[in-house]
Amino acid sequence: MKFPIGLEVTDPTKFCRLKKSLYALKQASGQWGLALFLGIEVIREPHGLILNQRKFVLELLSEYNCLGLKPAPSPLDPTHKLHANMGSPLPDATVYRRLIGQLNFLTHTRPDISFSVQHLSQYMQQPHQAHLSAAHNVLRYLLSDPGLGIFLNSSPFFTLLAFCDSDWATFPDSRRSVSGFYISLEGSPISWKSKKQTSISLSSVKAEYRSMRRVVAELTWLVRLLFDLSLPPTLPISLHSDSQAAIHIAKNPIFHERTKHVDLDCHFVWQQYLTGLISLSFPPSSSQIADLFTKPLPSSSHRLPLDKLGVRSSPSNLKGDVGISHSVTRKEKVKCKIGKKF
């Protein structure tokens, strides 16, 4: 930090001491330079690394007494539709909120539970017993393979690939849609999102196009970042959407007159398409891996795209992890500390 004008300093080795917190963070002055150990494991693979939080998952399952339960095949049951005021309200909402907060932390290395955590977080204000039961189902899903993690390959190339999707009017209480996208860099996952749209979409096409606009904005930022790092990606970026109508709107400006309600979204995506930033492709439903970020899927459909997402299982299994010792062979694992400054 540069010294303010008017302050004379004779010793060039001195620096400013932070005495007031920045950005409303009260812990800033007391936690300056503190490094937090997040328990992330880096497991060496022949052609890359797997980042996973097995220890965190097992401690989470142990905390909520789930180690002895039957594993669930998918995070949420697609046959059970959640809505507000289901069953009896929880006497202590703190338990639910704390659990969802812990699961939200886990989504940094487990994109396969992104939609489930986003969906359950909609009921944080007044959770009911049915919502807590659904959250416990997510824990049972984690129990099926706590060693899943993000696979980062060692490819020297910089090819971006993107998928976007939406689920129209998925929330019964507000009838808002869900947008989901996934971006990989040469097969390694680098960005994903599952988010409720800010306004109601009157058709599935509008919901799909708003989802497309969101991922194009993310791609625009990533391309600028890579250029700043002197690592220019391969252009155009292949963007996959399973909505033929949304692709036609992005390519053909004539459609814009009939879609004034998403006029800004249309022009933004169209502009990026014309500049050559993106190319638009229509994948079959079986290849649309962004479905995982927009809706609960049956177990077979949920497991199928995990490898395409770059999510793989670490060498050790659950049996070797449950109990007091959660250790892995030192040759297989390197623990890293992620520094976080306040």
Residue pairs with C-beta under 8 A, 6 or more apart in sequence:
1 15
1 16
3 9
3 16
18 28
18 29
18 32
19 29
20 28
20 29
21 27
21 28
21 29
22 28
25 342
27 342
28 342
31 342
32 341
32 342
33 341
34 340
34 341
34 342
35 337
35 338
35 339
35 340
36 338
36 339
36 340
37 337
37 338
38 53
38 56
38 337
38 338
39 53
39 55
39 56
39 335
40 51
40 52
40 53
40 109
40 335
40 336
40 338
41 50
41 51
41 52
41 53
41 54
41 55
41 149
41 314
41 328
41 333
41 334
41 335
42 49
42 50
42 51
42 333
42 334
42 335
42 336
43 49
43 50
43 51
43 52
43 149
43 314
43 315
43 328
43 332
43 333
43 334
44 332
44 333
44 334
45 151
47 153
47 154
48 151
48 152
48 153
48 154
48 188
49 151
49 152
50 149
50 150
50 151
50 152
50 312
50 314
51 109
51 149
51 150
51 152
52 109
52 147
52 148
52 149
52 150
52 314
53 106
53 109
53 110
53 149
54 146
54 147
54 149
54 314
54 316
54 321
54 326
54 328
55 326
56 105
56 106
57 106
57 142
57 146
58 67
58 146
58 321
58 322
58 326
60 102
60 106
60 139
60 142
61 67
61 139
61 142
61 143
61 146
64 99
64 136
64 139
66 136
66 139
66 140
66 143
67 143
67 322
69 139
69 140
69 143
70 140
71 140
71 141
71 143
71 144
72 137
72 138
72 140
72 141
72 143
72 144
73 141
73 144
73 299
73 302
73 303
74 141
74 296
74 297
74 298
74 299
74 302
74 303
75 112
75 113
75 115
75 116
75 137
75 138
75 141
75 296
75 302
76 115
76 116
76 119
76 134
76 137
76 138
76 296
77 134
77 137
77 296
78 295
78 296
78 297
78 298
80 134
81 172
82 119
82 120
82 123
82 130
82 131
82 134
83 171
83 172
83 173
84 123
84 126
84 128
84 173
85 126
85 128
86 128
86 129
86 130
86 131
87 128
87 129
87 130
88 128
88 129
89 126
89 127
89 128
89 129
90 96
90 127
90 128
90 129
90 131
90 132
93 124
93 126
93 127
95 132
96 123
96 124
96 127
96 131
96 132
96 135
97 124
97 127
99 132
99 135
99 139
100 117
100 120
100 121
100 124
100 135
103 113
103 116
103 117
103 120
103 135
103 138
104 117
104 121
106 113
106 117
106 142
107 113
107 114
107 117
109 149
109 150
110 142
110 148
110 149
110 311
111 150
111 182
111 189
111 192
111 292
111 293
111 309
111 311
112 148
112 292
112 302
112 306
112 309
112 311
113 138
113 141
113 142
114 180
114 192
114 193
114 194
114 292
114 293
115 178
115 180
115 194
115 292
115 293
115 294
115 295
115 296
116 138
116 141
116 296
117 138
118 178
118 194
118 195
118 196
119 178
119 194
119 296
120 131
120 134
120 135
120 138
122 171
122 196
123 131
143 318
145 313
145 318
146 318
146 321
147 313
147 314
147 315
147 316
147 317
147 318
147 321
148 306
148 311
148 312
148 313
148 314
149 311
149 312
149 313
149 314
150 188
150 189
150 310
150 311
151 188
151 189
151 310
151 311
151 312
152 188
152 310
153 186
153 187
153 188
153 310
155 186
155 187
155 188
157 186
157 234
158 185
158 186
158 226
158 231
158 232
158 233
158 234
159 185
159 186
159 233
159 234
160 183
160 184
160 185
160 219
160 222
160 223
160 233
160 234
160 237
160 238
161 183
161 184
161 187
161 237
161 238
161 240
162 181
162 182
162 183
162 184
162 215
162 218
162 219
162 237
162 238
162 239
162 240
162 278
163 181
163 182
163 183
163 215
163 239
163 240
163 241
163 283
163 288
163 289
163 290
164 179
164 180
164 181
164 182
164 208
164 211
164 212
164 214
164 215
164 239
164 240
164 241
164 290
165 179
165 180
165 181
165 208
165 211
165 241
165 242
165 288
165 290
165 291
165 293
165 294
166 177
166 178
166 179
166 180
166 197
166 201
166 204
166 207
166 208
166 210
166 211
166 294
167 177
167 178
167 180
167 207
167 294
167 295
168 177
168 201
168 203
168 204
168 207
168 208
169 175
169 176
169 177
169 200
169 201
169 207
170 176
170 177
170 178
170 294
170 295
171 177
171 178
171 196
174 200
175 200
176 196
176 197
176 198
176 199
176 200
176 201
177 196
177 197
177 200
177 201
177 207
177 210
178 194
178 195
178 196
178 197
178 293
178 294
178 295
179 193
179 194
179 195
179 196
179 197
179 207
179 210
179 211
179 214
179 294
180 192
180 193
180 194
180 195
180 211
180 290
180 291
180 292
180 293
180 294
181 191
181 192
181 193
181 211
181 214
181 215
181 218
181 290
181 293
182 189
182 191
182 192
182 289
182 290
182 292
182 293
182 309
183 189
183 190
183 191
183 192
183 215
183 218
183 219
183 222
184 190
184 309
184 310
185 233
187 310
188 310
189 309
189 310
189 311
190 222
191 218
191 222
192 293
192 309
193 214
193 218
193 293
194 293
194 294
195 214
197 207
197 210
197 211
201 207
201 210
202 261
204 243
205 243
205 245
205 246
205 249
205 259
206 259
206 261
206 262
208 241
208 243
208 245
208 246
209 243
209 246
209 249
209 250
209 259
209 262
209 265
209 266
209 269
210 262
210 265
211 241
212 239
212 241
212 243
212 246
212 250
212 265
212 269
213 262
213 265
213 268
213 269
215 239
216 239
216 268
216 269
216 272
216 277
216 278
217 268
219 237
219 239
219 272
219 277
219 278
220 272
220 277
222 233
223 233
223 235
223 237
223 277
226 232
226 233
235 276
235 277
236 276
236 277
236 278
236 279
237 277
237 278
237 279
238 278
238 279
238 281
239 278
239 279
239 280
239 281
240 281
240 282
240 283
240 287
240 288
240 290
241 247
241 280
241 281
241 282
241 283
242 282
242 283
242 284
242 285
242 288
244 282
247 280
247 282
248 255
249 255
249 256
249 259
249 266
250 266
250 269
250 270
250 273
250 280
251 270
251 273
251 280
253 270
255 266
256 263
256 266
256 267
256 270
259 266
269 278
272 278
273 279
273 280
285 291
286 304
289 305
289 308
289 309
291 297
291 301
291 305
292 302
292 305
292 309
306 312
314 328
315 328
315 332
316 328
316 332
320 328
